[in-house]
Every structure is written in C-alpha cells, then in structure tokens.
Amino acid sequence: MARTIMGAVVSLDGYLAKLNGEIGPLFEWYDNGDVEWRFSEKQEESARTTKASKEFMESVYTDIGAVVIGRRLFDETNGWGGVPAAGDRVFVVTHSVPRNWEFAATAPFTFVTDGVESAIEQAKEFTGDGQVDVAAGQVGGQALRLGLIDQVVMNVVPVVFGAGRPFFAAMGPGQDILFSNPTKVAQGDRVTHLLYDVRRN
C-alpha cells in the first residue's frame, strides 16, 4: 500500500513562505553544499547540499510515485514547466482546471476538482506500492485533519518570519494530532531534518 508523506521546508516559527509568497532563506541549504543529487533522473536541475541532507532526503523519499499539491503552488511554479519536481505524476487540487496551460498536452499532471481526499486516492491508485508526497500547507493540512497522512517531514531552517503561510494550515482548534518522537533526524548546513510518524488512535 502506498505511504503518504507530508513535507516541506519551514521556518522556525512554522511558515512555508511570507505572506507575500517570498521564501527568504528557506532554500539556501538546498544549494550550499558540495554533494550533488536529484530526486529523479527526469529533473534537469540538481541539488547541492551537505552529505547529511542528501542522505536524509534519499532515505525518506525512497520511492516517490506521485505528488499532490494545491493550485497556489502549481500557479507559482507554473507546474515546474510541465516536469514533476519529484515522482511520475502530479495531482493538483483545484476548484477549476487551468485553461491554456502551455504544457497541458504533454505534462503528467491531473487536475482534481473534487477535493483532497479524491486527489490522494487517485495518487495512491496511480503509484501502487510507491510513495505519495503531499505538499504541506492548505492541502497537507486538510489531508492530515482527514487522517490521510502517515508521516510528516519538516526541513526546519533557522529563520523567523513572524507571519506567513503556515505549514499546518487548514487545522481548527481542538484538532490535536499526535506524532511519534522523531524517527529520523539529520543536521545539514542551516537546516534540521525531522521525520515523524503520525500516531493513530
């Protein structure tokens, strides 16, 4: 059965980006090392990190088959030019399918208009025994609240934004979700990698 993992790079105070969408120094660690690697051979650009960051990312993201993201991330990256940043297919949760996207005819993207649960179900069906990577934020928060996430990865960068787009979005008061102690921890250059299992009642 496919494993669902929710993750992202996050500030110390829990934000994926500033309110205006700027990411500040959140991804400096992704290009400040001397070890080169890629999530897949399809990626044109490679990361250059410390050995510790590379080993953590490769050990956690072992077999990404599909990625689930929201419309905001799709729009901000233009769907990574039609090439998934990881995995073989991207499922985009959206209220409306984008028109006139220049990569629509060839890109392995599926636009899902009936919610997060449906997108994750389709992603699991697509990837089989592979891994489904769910973007943190609104989509990830909804999936976590619905009990659809198995593990959470936080790549914590030592910066405080004070306000911004929360890692654990779409959560309401009284919706406590317990995690295990970190099952994997690694220290890179200006980033701390943490892997948690989501505890089931």
FENLIN-V180752 format. One record per run of one state. SS is the DSSP state (H for helix, E for strand, L for the rest). FROM is the first residue (numbers start at 1). TO is the last residue. Records with the same first field share a line. If there is no record, write none. Layout:
SS->FROM-TO  FROM-TO
//
This chain:
L->1-2  12-14  18-27  32-34  38-46  50-50  61-63  83-88  94-108  113-115  128-130  136-137  146-150  158-164  167-178  180-183  189-190  199-201
E->3-11  15-17  35-37  47-49  64-70  89-93  109-112  131-135  151-157  165-166  179-179  184-188  191-198
H->28-31  51-60  71-82  116-127  138-145
//
